[in-house]
Amino acid sequence: MYSARDRVDNEQWLTRIERAADRLDLGSEARSYAADMFLSEVPDEDRSKRAVAAASLYAGSLIAGEERPQSRVADAMGVSRLSVQQHWKPILESAGFRSPSW
């Protein structure tokens, strides 16, 4: 769980998630899930935040039924596809969801 202070402290990352969601044409539900998951998993190191934000956006799109390819999410967030691939399952499972079995 996160606090309101976490939202304030990470406003720039939430803005990046919103901008990427705009580029991916994602709805409000996917955006909300992505922000919640990011704020619940914010890493201490700044260099890891971009990958966690991208993975959160990908996971949020899955939960909302608006799946986008990992490569498109990665491009929209400015990370490698491998970054998304490595982080999305743990983030999804930490939020209480099971990852798809495809």
C-alpha positions in Angstrom: 0.0 0.0 0.0 1.1 3.5 -0.6 0.4 6.9 1.0 -0.7 10.2 -0.4 2.9 11.4 0.1 4.1 8.7 -2.3 1.8 10.1 -5.0 3.3 13.6 -4.4 6.9 12.3 -4.3 6.4 10.4 -7.6 4.3 12.9 -9.5 6.9 13.1 -12.4 6.6 9.3 -12.8 2.9 9.3 -12.7 3.0 12.0 -15.4 5.2 9.8 -17.5 2.8 7.0 -17.2 -0.1 9.2 -18.2 1.8 10.5 -21.3 2.7 6.9 -22.3 -0.9 5.9 -21.8 -2.0 8.7 -24.1 0.4 7.4 -26.8 -1.0 3.9 -26.3 -4.6 5.1 -26.3 -5.3 3.4 -23.0 -8.5 4.1 -21.0 -8.8 5.4 -17.5 -9.1 2.0 -15.9 -5.7 0.9 -17.3 -4.1 4.2 -16.2 -5.5 3.8 -12.7 -4.2 0.3 -12.3 -0.8 1.3 -13.6 -0.5 4.2 -11.2 -1.6 2.1 -8.2 0.8 -0.7 -9.1 3.7 1.7 -9.7 3.1 3.5 -6.4 2.9 0.1 -4.6 6.2 -1.0 -6.1 8.3 2.2 -6.3 12.0 1.2 -6.2 14.4 3.2 -4.1 16.8 3.6 -7.0 15.9 6.2 -9.6 17.4 4.2 -12.4 14.9 1.4 -11.8 11.8 3.6 -11.7 11.4 3.9 -15.5 11.4 0.1 -15.8 8.9 -0.4 -13.0 6.7 2.4 -14.4 6.7 0.7 -17.8 6.0 -2.7 -16.4 3.2 -1.3 -14.3 1.6 0.3 -17.4 1.8 -3.0 -19.2 0.3 -4.9 -16.3 -2.4 -2.2 -15.9 -3.3 -2.6 -19.6 -3.7 -6.4 -19.1 -5.9 -6.1 -16.1 -8.1 -3.6 -17.8 -8.4 -5.8 -20.9 -6.6 -3.3 -23.1 -3.5 -5.3 -23.7 -0.7 -3.7 -25.7 2.5 -5.4 -27.0 5.4 -5.2 -24.6 7.5 -3.5 -27.3 4.9 -0.7 -27.7 4.7 -0.1 -24.0 8.5 -0.1 -23.8 8.8 2.4 -26.6 6.2 4.7 -25.1 8.1 4.6 -21.7 11.6 4.8 -23.2 12.8 1.5 -21.9 13.8 -1.8 -23.5 11.2 -4.6 -24.0 13.3 -6.7 -21.8 12.8 -4.3 -18.9 9.0 -4.7 -19.2 9.3 -8.4 -19.6 11.5 -8.8 -16.5 9.2 -6.7 -14.2 5.6 -7.1 -15.1 4.8 -10.5 -13.6 6.1 -9.8 -10.1 4.3 -6.4 -10.1 1.0 -8.1 -11.3 1.3 -10.9 -8.7 2.2 -8.4 -5.9 -1.0 -6.6 -6.7 -2.9 -9.9 -6.1 -3.4 -11.0 -9.7 -2.3 -14.2 -11.4 -0.2 -13.8 -14.5 -1.7 -15.2 -17.7 -0.6 -18.7 -18.7 -0.1 -18.0 -22.4 
